[in-house]
């Protein structure tokens, strides 16, 4: 089932989504990812700056203030990995996460993407509304995983 969020309704309430990196509030993004997320705790600020620089970023803003964020790592032709998705606490329960994911998967430069990927431990319900499913052949996937906090201990 595909969720359709009404762009105009959010725009009328003072929200916007933009891929303009100059609008990003790096400190808010960093503070959330490093301090509140379960997936990026301990990320060094310089590593996040590099990740943002080398990704297509989607910011949600309310009256020009950061309300949410997502990064997409992609070649814009065959593969897109959605990561670092969040909505700040004061903006939750408004449908913004659905609007953000709808905007990302509908982004014109992503038309024809063959494989979308993401990882989540708690938002399967959100992503399934947009066609995401469990990996059907996990035996074909491999990874190297090095949590940021483990990396910090090695550096000390």
C-alpha positions as CSV (number, residue, x, y, z in Angstrom):
1,X,0.0,0.0,0.0
2,X,1.4,3.4,-1.0
3,X,0.9,6.3,1.4
4,X,0.2,9.6,-0.3
5,X,0.9,12.7,1.8
6,X,-0.4,16.0,0.6
7,X,2.5,18.4,0.0
8,X,0.3,21.5,0.0
9,X,-1.0,20.7,3.5
10,X,2.5,20.7,4.9
11,X,3.6,23.8,2.9
12,X,0.5,25.7,4.2
13,X,1.7,24.9,7.8
14,X,5.1,26.4,7.2
15,X,7.0,23.1,6.4
16,X,9.3,22.5,3.5
17,X,11.6,19.8,2.3
18,X,14.8,20.8,0.6
19,X,18.0,19.1,-0.7
20,X,19.9,22.5,-0.4
21,X,22.8,21.6,2.0
22,X,23.3,25.3,2.8
23,X,20.0,25.2,4.8
24,X,21.1,22.3,7.0
25,X,21.6,23.0,10.7
26,X,24.7,20.9,11.2
27,X,24.7,21.3,15.0
28,X,21.1,20.1,15.4
29,X,21.7,17.1,13.0
30,X,25.0,16.2,14.8
31,X,23.5,16.5,18.3
32,X,20.6,14.3,17.3
33,X,22.6,11.6,15.6
34,X,25.4,11.6,18.2
35,X,23.3,12.0,21.3
36,X,19.9,10.6,20.6
37,X,20.0,8.1,17.8
38,X,20.7,4.4,18.4
39,X,22.4,4.0,15.0
40,X,25.0,6.8,15.0
41,X,25.9,7.3,18.6
42,X,29.5,8.4,18.9
43,X,29.8,9.5,15.3
44,X,32.7,12.0,15.0
45,X,31.6,15.4,13.7
46,X,34.2,15.4,10.9
47,X,32.9,12.0,9.8
48,X,29.3,13.3,9.7
49,X,30.4,16.4,7.7
50,X,32.0,14.1,5.2
51,X,28.9,11.9,5.0
52,X,26.7,14.9,4.4
53,X,29.1,16.2,1.8
54,X,29.0,12.9,-0.2
55,X,25.3,12.2,0.1
56,X,22.1,13.7,-1.2
57,X,20.5,15.1,1.9
58,X,16.8,15.9,2.6
59,X,16.1,18.5,5.3
60,X,12.7,19.1,6.7
61,X,12.2,22.7,7.9
62,X,9.5,24.5,9.8
63,X,9.6,28.2,9.3
64,X,13.3,27.8,8.3
65,X,14.2,25.8,11.4
66,X,15.5,22.2,11.1
67,X,12.7,19.7,11.9
68,X,14.0,16.5,10.4
69,X,16.7,15.0,8.2
70,X,17.6,12.0,6.0
71,X,20.6,11.1,3.9
72,X,20.6,9.1,0.7
73,X,23.8,7.4,-0.4
74,X,23.3,6.7,-4.2
75,X,24.6,6.6,-7.7
76,X,21.3,8.1,-8.8
77,X,21.0,5.3,-11.4
78,X,20.8,1.9,-9.8
79,X,21.1,2.0,-6.0
80,X,20.0,4.2,-3.1
81,X,20.5,3.6,0.6
82,X,18.4,5.7,2.9
83,X,20.0,6.5,6.3
84,X,20.1,8.9,9.2
85,X,16.3,9.5,9.1
86,X,14.9,11.4,12.0
87,X,12.2,13.9,13.0
88,X,13.0,16.1,16.0
89,X,10.8,15.4,19.0
90,X,8.8,18.6,18.9
91,X,7.7,17.8,15.3
92,X,6.8,14.1,15.7
93,X,3.3,12.7,15.1
94,X,2.5,15.2,12.4
95,X,3.1,12.8,9.4
96,X,6.5,14.4,8.6
97,X,8.3,11.1,8.4
98,X,5.8,9.8,5.8
99,X,6.1,13.0,3.9
100,X,9.9,12.7,4.0
101,X,10.0,9.1,2.7
102,X,7.4,9.8,0.1
103,X,9.5,12.8,-1.1
104,X,12.7,10.7,-1.2
105,X,11.3,7.7,-3.1
106,X,9.5,10.1,-5.5
107,X,12.5,12.3,-6.1
108,X,12.9,12.8,-9.9
109,X,16.6,12.0,-10.0
110,X,15.8,8.6,-8.4
111,X,13.4,7.5,-11.1
112,X,14.3,4.0,-12.2
113,X,16.4,3.1,-9.2
114,X,16.6,-0.7,-9.2
115,X,17.5,-1.3,-5.5
116,X,16.5,0.7,-2.5
117,X,18.0,-0.2,0.9
118,X,17.8,0.9,4.5
119,X,18.3,-0.5,8.0
120,X,16.0,0.0,10.9
121,X,15.3,-1.6,14.2
122,X,12.0,0.2,15.0
123,X,10.4,1.8,11.9
124,X,9.4,-1.2,9.7
125,X,5.8,0.0,9.8
126,X,6.7,3.4,8.3
127,X,8.9,2.0,5.5
128,X,6.6,-0.9,4.6
129,X,4.0,1.7,3.6
130,X,6.3,2.6,0.8
131,X,7.0,-0.9,-0.5
132,X,10.0,-1.8,1.7
133,X,10.1,-5.4,2.8
134,X,12.5,-7.6,4.7
135,X,15.5,-8.7,2.6
136,X,14.2,-11.7,0.7
137,X,17.6,-13.3,0.3
138,X,19.7,-12.3,3.3
139,X,22.2,-15.0,2.4
140,X,23.2,-12.9,-0.6
141,X,24.1,-9.8,1.5
142,X,27.3,-9.3,3.4
143,X,28.6,-6.5,5.6
144,X,31.5,-5.2,7.6
145,X,30.1,-3.3,10.6
146,X,32.3,-1.2,12.9
147,X,30.2,0.9,15.4
148,X,31.5,4.4,16.0
149,X,31.9,3.8,19.7
150,X,34.2,0.8,19.0
151,X,36.2,3.0,16.6
152,X,36.6,5.7,19.3
153,X,38.0,3.1,21.8
154,X,40.5,1.9,19.2
155,X,41.7,5.5,18.6
156,X,42.2,6.2,22.3
